[in-house]
């Protein structure tokens, strides 16, 4: 059982690191966005919102799996 907990912890840390990197990338994209017109802004917002939704789902899944 202790070995299984170690494996789960390692897997959660791996997932957390990946999610944290995605979060950093999203922050960088937001900081670097240059307003180049309404069309580009709308496209940027759609993509950014999609990425944030995916990040939220992954975090929720991580916490749900952690309860099992």
PyMOL Python script that loads the backbone (N, CA, C, O; Angstrom):
from pymol import cmd

cmd.read_pdbstr("""\
ATOM      1  N   UNK A   1       0.826  -1.194   0.000  1.00  0.00           N
ATOM      2  CA  UNK A   1       0.000   0.000   0.000  1.00  0.00           C
ATOM      3  C   UNK A   1       0.874   1.263   0.000  1.00  0.00           C
ATOM      4  O   UNK A   1       0.568   2.234  -0.692  1.00  0.00           O
ATOM      5  N   UNK A   2       1.941   1.242   0.765  1.00  0.00           N
ATOM      6  CA  UNK A   2       2.825   2.407   0.821  1.00  0.00           C
ATOM      7  C   UNK A   2       3.445   2.678  -0.539  1.00  0.00           C
ATOM      8  O   UNK A   2       3.612   3.832  -0.935  1.00  0.00           O
ATOM      9  N   UNK A   3       3.788   1.603  -1.260  1.00  0.00           N
ATOM     10  CA  UNK A   3       4.369   1.765  -2.597  1.00  0.00           C
ATOM     11  C   UNK A   3       3.356   2.394  -3.554  1.00  0.00           C
ATOM     12  O   UNK A   3       3.709   3.227  -4.389  1.00  0.00           O
ATOM     13  N   UNK A   4       2.104   1.988  -3.421  1.00  0.00           N
ATOM     14  CA  UNK A   4       1.049   2.551  -4.276  1.00  0.00           C
ATOM     15  C   UNK A   4       0.885   4.044  -4.010  1.00  0.00           C
ATOM     16  O   UNK A   4       0.711   4.821  -4.949  1.00  0.00           O
ATOM     17  N   UNK A   5       0.939   4.453  -2.748  1.00  0.00           N
ATOM     18  CA  UNK A   5       0.831   5.872  -2.406  1.00  0.00           C
ATOM     19  C   UNK A   5       2.002   6.652  -2.991  1.00  0.00           C
ATOM     20  O   UNK A   5       1.830   7.778  -3.457  1.00  0.00           O
ATOM     21  N   UNK A   6       3.188   6.060  -2.968  1.00  0.00           N
ATOM     22  CA  UNK A   6       4.363   6.708  -3.554  1.00  0.00           C
ATOM     23  C   UNK A   6       4.171   6.922  -5.048  1.00  0.00           C
ATOM     24  O   UNK A   6       4.486   7.987  -5.579  1.00  0.00           O
ATOM     25  N   UNK A   7       3.653   5.902  -5.720  1.00  0.00           N
ATOM     26  CA  UNK A   7       3.413   5.995  -7.161  1.00  0.00           C
ATOM     27  C   UNK A   7       2.359   7.066  -7.452  1.00  0.00           C
ATOM     28  O   UNK A   7       2.513   7.855  -8.384  1.00  0.00           O
ATOM     29  N   UNK A   8       1.294   7.091  -6.657  1.00  0.00           N
ATOM     30  CA  UNK A   8       0.250   8.103  -6.849  1.00  0.00           C
ATOM     31  C   UNK A   8       0.807   9.498  -6.626  1.00  0.00           C
ATOM     32  O   UNK A   8       0.514  10.414  -7.395  1.00  0.00           O
ATOM     33  N   UNK A   9       1.606   9.668  -5.584  1.00  0.00           N
ATOM     34  CA  UNK A   9       2.187  10.976  -5.300  1.00  0.00           C
ATOM     35  C   UNK A   9       3.072  11.434  -6.455  1.00  0.00           C
ATOM     36  O   UNK A   9       3.019  12.592  -6.870  1.00  0.00           O
ATOM     37  N   UNK A  10       3.878  10.523  -6.964  1.00  0.00           N
ATOM     38  CA  UNK A  10       4.756  10.864  -8.082  1.00  0.00           C
ATOM     39  C   UNK A  10       3.931  11.252  -9.307  1.00  0.00           C
ATOM     40  O   UNK A  10       4.276  12.197 -10.017  1.00  0.00           O
ATOM     41  N   UNK A  11       2.854  10.530  -9.551  1.00  0.00           N
ATOM     42  CA  UNK A  11       1.986  10.837 -10.705  1.00  0.00           C
ATOM     43  C   UNK A  11       1.312  12.197 -10.525  1.00  0.00           C
ATOM     44  O   UNK A  11       1.237  12.982 -11.470  1.00  0.00           O
ATOM     45  N   UNK A  12       0.820  12.479  -9.308  1.00  0.00           N
ATOM     46  CA  UNK A  12       0.186  13.773  -9.049  1.00  0.00           C
ATOM     47  C   UNK A  12       1.178  14.915  -9.194  1.00  0.00           C
ATOM     48  O   UNK A  12       0.837  15.976  -9.718  1.00  0.00           O
ATOM     49  N   UNK A  13       2.391  14.705  -8.736  1.00  0.00           N
ATOM     50  CA  UNK A  13       3.417  15.740  -8.875  1.00  0.00           C
ATOM     51  C   UNK A  13       3.739  15.995 -10.340  1.00  0.00           C
ATOM     52  O   UNK A  13       3.952  17.138 -10.745  1.00  0.00           O
ATOM     53  N   UNK A  14       3.773  14.937 -11.126  1.00  0.00           N
ATOM     54  CA  UNK A  14       4.027  15.068 -12.561  1.00  0.00           C
ATOM     55  C   UNK A  14       2.897  15.862 -13.230  1.00  0.00           C
ATOM     56  O   UNK A  14       3.148  16.765 -14.029  1.00  0.00           O
ATOM     57  N   UNK A  15       1.666  15.515 -12.895  1.00  0.00           N
ATOM     58  CA  UNK A  15       0.506  16.220 -13.460  1.00  0.00           C
ATOM     59  C   UNK A  15       0.506  17.670 -13.003  1.00  0.00           C
ATOM     60  O   UNK A  15       0.268  18.573 -13.805  1.00  0.00           O
ATOM     61  N   UNK A  16       0.771  17.902 -11.721  1.00  0.00           N
ATOM     62  CA  UNK A  16       0.793  19.253 -11.187  1.00  0.00           C
ATOM     63  C   UNK A  16       1.844  20.106 -11.890  1.00  0.00           C
ATOM     64  O   UNK A  16       1.589  21.264 -12.220  1.00  0.00           O
ATOM     65  N   UNK A  17       3.012  19.541 -12.115  1.00  0.00           N
ATOM     66  CA  UNK A  17       4.086  20.269 -12.800  1.00  0.00           C
ATOM     67  C   UNK A  17       3.647  20.654 -14.209  1.00  0.00           C
ATOM     68  O   UNK A  17       3.881  21.777 -14.657  1.00  0.00           O
ATOM     69  N   UNK A  18       3.013  19.719 -14.899  1.00  0.00           N
ATOM     70  CA  UNK A  18       2.531  19.992 -16.258  1.00  0.00           C
ATOM     71  C   UNK A  18       1.469  21.100 -16.249  1.00  0.00           C
ATOM     72  O   UNK A  18       1.497  21.994 -17.095  1.00  0.00           O
ATOM     73  N   UNK A  19       0.547  21.041 -15.303  1.00  0.00           N
ATOM     74  CA  UNK A  19      -0.499  22.061 -15.206  1.00  0.00           C
ATOM     75  C   UNK A  19       0.092  23.412 -14.828  1.00  0.00           C
ATOM     76  O   UNK A  19      -0.348  24.446 -15.330  1.00  0.00           O
ATOM     77  N   UNK A  20       1.065  23.408 -13.965  1.00  0.00           N
ATOM     78  CA  UNK A  20       1.714  24.653 -13.574  1.00  0.00           C
ATOM     79  C   UNK A  20       2.425  25.289 -14.763  1.00  0.00           C
ATOM     80  O   UNK A  20       2.379  26.508 -14.932  1.00  0.00           O
ATOM     81  N   UNK A  21       3.078  24.481 -15.582  1.00  0.00           N
ATOM     82  CA  UNK A  21       3.738  24.993 -16.793  1.00  0.00           C
ATOM     83  C   UNK A  21       2.706  25.607 -17.742  1.00  0.00           C
ATOM     84  O   UNK A  21       2.954  26.656 -18.336  1.00  0.00           O
ATOM     85  N   UNK A  22       1.556  24.955 -17.885  1.00  0.00           N
ATOM     86  CA  UNK A  22       0.503  25.482 -18.752  1.00  0.00           C
ATOM     87  C   UNK A  22       0.015  26.818 -18.218  1.00  0.00           C
ATOM     88  O   UNK A  22      -0.222  27.748 -18.988  1.00  0.00           O
ATOM     89  N   UNK A  23      -0.136  26.917 -16.908  1.00  0.00           N
ATOM     90  CA  UNK A  23      -0.568  28.160 -16.291  1.00  0.00           C
ATOM     91  C   UNK A  23       0.446  29.274 -16.546  1.00  0.00           C
ATOM     92  O   UNK A  23       0.064  30.402 -16.856  1.00  0.00           O
ATOM     93  N   UNK A  24       1.704  28.968 -16.418  1.00  0.00           N
ATOM     94  CA  UNK A  24       2.760  29.949 -16.689  1.00  0.00           C
ATOM     95  C   UNK A  24       2.707  30.394 -18.145  1.00  0.00           C
ATOM     96  O   UNK A  24       2.843  31.582 -18.440  1.00  0.00           O
ATOM     97  N   UNK A  25       2.510  29.449 -19.050  1.00  0.00           N
ATOM     98  CA  UNK A  25       2.431  29.767 -20.481  1.00  0.00           C
ATOM     99  C   UNK A  25       1.226  30.674 -20.769  1.00  0.00           C
ATOM    100  O   UNK A  25       1.332  31.614 -21.557  1.00  0.00           O
ATOM    101  N   UNK A  26       0.101  30.395 -20.143  1.00  0.00           N
ATOM    102  CA  UNK A  26      -1.083  31.231 -20.352  1.00  0.00           C
ATOM    103  C   UNK A  26      -0.855  32.651 -19.834  1.00  0.00           C
ATOM    104  O   UNK A  26      -1.265  33.623 -20.470  1.00  0.00           O
ATOM    105  N   UNK A  27      -0.204  32.765 -18.687  1.00  0.00           N
ATOM    106  CA  UNK A  27       0.112  34.094 -18.155  1.00  0.00           C
ATOM    107  C   UNK A  27       1.035  34.848 -19.107  1.00  0.00           C
ATOM    108  O   UNK A  27       0.855  36.042 -19.345  1.00  0.00           O
ATOM    109  N   UNK A  28       2.037  34.129 -19.654  1.00  0.00           N
ATOM    110  CA  UNK A  28       2.980  34.751 -20.585  1.00  0.00           C
ATOM    111  C   UNK A  28       2.256  35.245 -21.835  1.00  0.00           C
ATOM    112  O   UNK A  28       2.506  36.350 -22.315  1.00  0.00           O
ATOM    113  N   UNK A  29       1.353  34.408 -22.353  1.00  0.00           N
ATOM    114  CA  UNK A  29       0.596  34.798 -23.544  1.00  0.00           C
ATOM    115  C   UNK A  29      -0.232  36.054 -23.274  1.00  0.00           C
ATOM    116  O   UNK A  29      -0.296  36.957 -24.109  1.00  0.00           O
ATOM    117  N   UNK A  30      -0.846  36.101 -22.130  1.00  0.00           N
ATOM    118  CA  UNK A  30      -1.665  37.264 -21.786  1.00  0.00           C
ATOM    119  C   UNK A  30      -0.795  38.512 -21.638  1.00  0.00           C
ATOM    120  O   UNK A  30      -1.167  39.586 -22.111  1.00  0.00           O
ATOM    121  N   UNK A  31       0.348  38.377 -20.991  1.00  0.00           N
ATOM    122  CA  UNK A  31       1.258  39.514 -20.807  1.00  0.00           C
ATOM    123  C   UNK A  31       1.820  40.024 -22.135  1.00  0.00           C
ATOM    124  O   UNK A  31       2.045  41.224 -22.297  1.00  0.00           O
ATOM    125  N   UNK A  32       2.045  39.111 -23.082  1.00  0.00           N
ATOM    126  CA  UNK A  32       2.691  39.489 -24.338  1.00  0.00           C
ATOM    127  C   UNK A  32       1.715  39.884 -25.438  1.00  0.00           C
ATOM    128  O   UNK A  32       2.132  40.308 -26.516  1.00  0.00           O
ATOM    129  N   UNK A  33       0.432  39.749 -25.178  1.00  0.00           N
ATOM    130  CA  UNK A  33      -0.520  40.068 -26.231  1.00  0.00           C
ATOM    131  C   UNK A  33      -0.473  41.553 -26.554  1.00  0.00           C
ATOM    132  O   UNK A  33      -0.537  42.405 -25.668  1.00  0.00           O
ATOM    133  N   UNK A  34      -0.361  41.840 -27.834  1.00  0.00           N
ATOM    134  CA  UNK A  34      -0.406  43.215 -28.324  1.00  0.00           C
ATOM    135  C   UNK A  34      -1.733  43.406 -29.033  1.00  0.00           C
ATOM    136  O   UNK A  34      -2.106  42.620 -29.904  1.00  0.00           O
ATOM    137  N   UNK A  35      -2.423  44.431 -28.661  1.00  0.00           N
ATOM    138  CA  UNK A  35      -3.725  44.706 -29.262  1.00  0.00           C
ATOM    139  C   UNK A  35      -3.526  45.085 -30.729  1.00  0.00           C
ATOM    140  O   UNK A  35      -3.069  46.183 -31.046  1.00  0.00           O
ATOM    141  N   UNK A  36      -3.876  44.157 -31.610  1.00  0.00           N
ATOM    142  CA  UNK A  36      -3.702  44.373 -33.047  1.00  0.00           C
ATOM    143  C   UNK A  36      -5.034  44.396 -33.770  1.00  0.00           C
ATOM    144  O   UNK A  36      -5.122  44.014 -34.937  1.00  0.00           O
ATOM    145  N   UNK A  37      -6.041  44.832 -33.098  1.00  0.00           N
ATOM    146  CA  UNK A  37      -7.352  44.904 -33.718  1.00  0.00           C
ATOM    147  C   UNK A  37      -8.348  43.967 -33.060  1.00  0.00           C
ATOM    148  O   UNK A  37      -7.990  43.029 -32.348  1.00  0.00           O
ATOM    149  N   UNK A  38      -9.595  44.256 -33.322  1.00  0.00           N
ATOM    150  CA  UNK A  38     -10.681  43.520 -32.686  1.00  0.00           C
ATOM    151  C   UNK A  38     -10.690  42.044 -33.087  1.00  0.00           C
ATOM    152  O   UNK A  38     -10.923  41.186 -32.235  1.00  0.00           O
ATOM    153  N   UNK A  39     -10.444  41.730 -34.347  1.00  0.00           N
ATOM    154  CA  UNK A  39     -10.463  40.336 -34.795  1.00  0.00           C
ATOM    155  C   UNK A  39      -9.382  39.510 -34.084  1.00  0.00           C
ATOM    156  O   UNK A  39      -9.640  38.396 -33.627  1.00  0.00           O
ATOM    157  N   UNK A  40      -8.181  40.065 -33.997  1.00  0.00           N
ATOM    158  CA  UNK A  40      -7.092  39.357 -33.325  1.00  0.00           C
ATOM    159  C   UNK A  40      -7.406  39.189 -31.836  1.00  0.00           C
ATOM    160  O   UNK A  40      -7.119  38.144 -31.251  1.00  0.00           O
ATOM    161  N   UNK A  41      -7.997  40.222 -31.227  1.00  0.00           N
ATOM    162  CA  UNK A  41      -8.352  40.150 -29.819  1.00  0.00           C
ATOM    163  C   UNK A  41      -9.397  39.048 -29.585  1.00  0.00           C
ATOM    164  O   UNK A  41      -9.266  38.247 -28.660  1.00  0.00           O
ATOM    165  N   UNK A  42     -10.424  39.018 -30.424  1.00  0.00           N
ATOM    166  CA  UNK A  42     -11.468  38.002 -30.271  1.00  0.00           C
ATOM    167  C   UNK A  42     -10.902  36.594 -30.424  1.00  0.00           C
ATOM    168  O   UNK A  42     -11.272  35.686 -29.679  1.00  0.00           O
ATOM    169  N   UNK A  43     -10.016  36.419 -31.378  1.00  0.00           N
ATOM    170  CA  UNK A  43      -9.370  35.126 -31.582  1.00  0.00           C
ATOM    171  C   UNK A  43      -8.526  34.751 -30.369  1.00  0.00           C
ATOM    172  O   UNK A  43      -8.563  33.614 -29.898  1.00  0.00           O
ATOM    173  N   UNK A  44      -7.776  35.712 -29.877  1.00  0.00           N
ATOM    174  CA  UNK A  44      -6.948  35.488 -28.698  1.00  0.00           C
ATOM    175  C   UNK A  44      -7.802  35.098 -27.499  1.00  0.00           C
ATOM    176  O   UNK A  44      -7.471  34.153 -26.782  1.00  0.00           O
ATOM    177  N   UNK A  45      -8.891  35.812 -27.279  1.00  0.00           N
ATOM    178  CA  UNK A  45      -9.767  35.540 -26.141  1.00  0.00           C
ATOM    179  C   UNK A  45     -10.376  34.147 -26.247  1.00  0.00           C
ATOM    180  O   UNK A  45     -10.447  33.431 -25.248  1.00  0.00           O
ATOM    181  N   UNK A  46     -10.816  33.752 -27.435  1.00  0.00           N
ATOM    182  CA  UNK A  46     -11.389  32.411 -27.621  1.00  0.00           C
ATOM    183  C   UNK A  46     -10.367  31.333 -27.267  1.00  0.00           C
ATOM    184  O   UNK A  46     -10.667  30.397 -26.526  1.00  0.00           O
ATOM    185  N   UNK A  47      -9.171  31.474 -27.800  1.00  0.00           N
ATOM    186  CA  UNK A  47      -8.128  30.482 -27.545  1.00  0.00           C
ATOM    187  C   UNK A  47      -7.738  30.467 -26.061  1.00  0.00           C
ATOM    188  O   UNK A  47      -7.568  29.405 -25.463  1.00  0.00           O
ATOM    189  N   UNK A  48      -7.602  31.647 -25.488  1.00  0.00           N
ATOM    190  CA  UNK A  48      -7.223  31.754 -24.083  1.00  0.00           C
ATOM    191  C   UNK A  48      -8.296  31.122 -23.197  1.00  0.00           C
ATOM    192  O   UNK A  48      -7.973  30.374 -22.274  1.00  0.00           O
ATOM    193  N   UNK A  49      -9.567  31.415 -23.468  1.00  0.00           N
ATOM    194  CA  UNK A  49     -10.659  30.843 -22.680  1.00  0.00           C
ATOM    195  C   UNK A  49     -10.697  29.321 -22.807  1.00  0.00           C
ATOM    196  O   UNK A  49     -10.950  28.618 -21.829  1.00  0.00           O
ATOM    197  N   UNK A  50     -10.447  28.822 -24.006  1.00  0.00           N
ATOM    198  CA  UNK A  50     -10.406  27.379 -24.208  1.00  0.00           C
ATOM    199  C   UNK A  50      -9.297  26.753 -23.365  1.00  0.00           C
ATOM    200  O   UNK A  50      -9.505  25.737 -22.700  1.00  0.00           O
ATOM    201  N   UNK A  51      -8.128  27.367 -23.401  1.00  0.00           N
ATOM    202  CA  UNK A  51      -6.999  26.852 -22.626  1.00  0.00           C
ATOM    203  C   UNK A  51      -7.286  26.912 -21.125  1.00  0.00           C
ATOM    204  O   UNK A  51      -6.923  25.994 -20.390  1.00  0.00           O
ATOM    205  N   UNK A  52      -7.931  27.982 -20.669  1.00  0.00           N
ATOM    206  CA  UNK A  52      -8.277  28.099 -19.257  1.00  0.00           C
ATOM    207  C   UNK A  52      -9.307  27.048 -18.864  1.00  0.00           C
ATOM    208  O   UNK A  52      -9.221  26.483 -17.774  1.00  0.00           O
ATOM    209  N   UNK A  53     -10.265  26.778 -19.719  1.00  0.00           N
ATOM    210  CA  UNK A  53     -11.255  25.729 -19.450  1.00  0.00           C
ATOM    211  C   UNK A  53     -10.575  24.371 -19.317  1.00  0.00           C
ATOM    212  O   UNK A  53     -10.890  23.597 -18.413  1.00  0.00           O
ATOM    213  N   UNK A  54      -9.642  24.088 -20.220  1.00  0.00           N
ATOM    214  CA  UNK A  54      -8.916  22.819 -20.176  1.00  0.00           C
ATOM    215  C   UNK A  54      -8.089  22.716 -18.894  1.00  0.00           C
ATOM    216  O   UNK A  54      -8.016  21.649 -18.285  1.00  0.00           O
ATOM    217  N   UNK A  55      -7.477  23.805 -18.492  1.00  0.00           N
ATOM    218  CA  UNK A  55      -6.697  23.823 -17.258  1.00  0.00           C
ATOM    219  C   UNK A  55      -7.607  23.579 -16.060  1.00  0.00           C
ATOM    220  O   UNK A  55      -7.262  22.811 -15.162  1.00  0.00           O
ATOM    221  N   UNK A  56      -8.757  24.224 -16.045  1.00  0.00           N
ATOM    222  CA  UNK A  56      -9.721  24.028 -14.959  1.00  0.00           C
ATOM    223  C   UNK A  56     -10.208  22.590 -14.882  1.00  0.00           C
ATOM    224  O   UNK A  56     -10.313  22.028 -13.792  1.00  0.00           O
ATOM    225  N   UNK A  57     -10.502  21.997 -16.017  1.00  0.00           N
ATOM    226  CA  UNK A  57     -10.945  20.600 -16.049  1.00  0.00           C
ATOM    227  C   UNK A  57      -9.854  19.679 -15.515  1.00  0.00           C
ATOM    228  O   UNK A  57     -10.125  18.753 -14.750  1.00  0.00           O
ATOM    229  N   UNK A  58      -8.628  19.945 -15.925  1.00  0.00           N
ATOM    230  CA  UNK A  58      -7.514  19.096 -15.482  1.00  0.00           C
ATOM    231  C   UNK A  58      -7.309  19.219 -13.976  1.00  0.00           C
ATOM    232  O   UNK A  58      -7.050  18.222 -13.302  1.00  0.00           O
ATOM    233  N   UNK A  59      -7.423  20.428 -13.447  1.00  0.00           N
ATOM    234  CA  UNK A  59      -7.277  20.614 -12.003  1.00  0.00           C
ATOM    235  C   UNK A  59      -8.407  19.919 -11.248  1.00  0.00           C
ATOM    236  O   UNK A  59      -8.175  19.291 -10.215  1.00  0.00           O
ATOM    237  N   UNK A  60      -9.613  20.031 -11.759  1.00  0.00           N
ATOM    238  CA  UNK A  60     -10.749  19.373 -11.127  1.00  0.00           C
ATOM    239  C   UNK A  60     -10.562  17.858 -11.152  1.00  0.00           C
ATOM    240  O   UNK A  60     -10.827  17.176 -10.162  1.00  0.00           O
ATOM    241  N   UNK A  61     -10.111  17.346 -12.274  1.00  0.00           N
ATOM    242  CA  UNK A  61      -9.858  15.910 -12.400  1.00  0.00           C
ATOM    243  C   UNK A  61      -8.765  15.467 -11.435  1.00  0.00           C
ATOM    244  O   UNK A  61      -8.854  14.392 -10.842  1.00  0.00           O
ATOM    245  N   UNK A  62      -7.751  16.282 -11.280  1.00  0.00           N
ATOM    246  CA  UNK A  62      -6.667  15.956 -10.371  1.00  0.00           C
ATOM    247  C   UNK A  62      -7.187  15.864  -8.939  1.00  0.00           C
ATOM    248  O   UNK A  62      -6.847  14.925  -8.219  1.00  0.00           O
ATOM    249  N   UNK A  63      -7.995  16.815  -8.525  1.00  0.00           N
ATOM    250  CA  UNK A  63      -8.506  16.788  -7.150  1.00  0.00           C
ATOM    251  C   UNK A  63      -9.526  15.677  -6.972  1.00  0.00           C
ATOM    252  O   UNK A  63      -9.615  15.096  -5.890  1.00  0.00           O
ATOM    253  N   UNK A  64     -10.296  15.367  -8.004  1.00  0.00           N
ATOM    254  CA  UNK A  64     -11.249  14.260  -7.933  1.00  0.00           C
ATOM    255  C   UNK A  64     -10.516  12.938  -7.810  1.00  0.00           C
ATOM    256  O   UNK A  64     -10.895  12.091  -7.000  1.00  0.00           O
ATOM    257  N   UNK A  65      -9.479  12.752  -8.595  1.00  0.00           N
ATOM    258  CA  UNK A  65      -8.676  11.520  -8.536  1.00  0.00           C
ATOM    259  C   UNK A  65      -7.948  11.399  -7.205  1.00  0.00           C
ATOM    260  O   UNK A  65      -7.707  10.291  -6.727  1.00  0.00           O
ATOM    261  N   UNK A  66      -7.600  12.518  -6.611  1.00  0.00           N
ATOM    262  CA  UNK A  66      -6.878  12.511  -5.352  1.00  0.00           C
ATOM    263  C   UNK A  66      -7.756  11.998  -4.210  1.00  0.00           C
ATOM    264  O   UNK A  66      -7.238  11.474  -3.224  1.00  0.00           O
ATOM    265  N   UNK A  67      -9.062  12.140  -4.330  1.00  0.00           N
ATOM    266  CA  UNK A  67      -9.985  11.685  -3.294  1.00  0.00           C
ATOM    267  C   UNK A  67     -10.197  10.188  -3.325  1.00  0.00           C
ATOM    268  O   UNK A  67     -10.607   9.600  -2.324  1.00  0.00           O
ATOM    269  N   UNK A  68      -9.919   9.549  -4.480  1.00  0.00           N
ATOM    270  CA  UNK A  68     -10.144   8.100  -4.614  1.00  0.00           C
ATOM    271  C   UNK A  68      -9.210   7.298  -3.773  1.00  0.00           C
ATOM    272  O   UNK A  68      -9.275   6.068  -3.779  1.00  0.00           O
TER     273      UNK A  68
END
""", "prot")
cmd.dss("prot")
cmd.show_as("cartoon", "prot")
cmd.util.cbc("prot")
cmd.orient("prot")
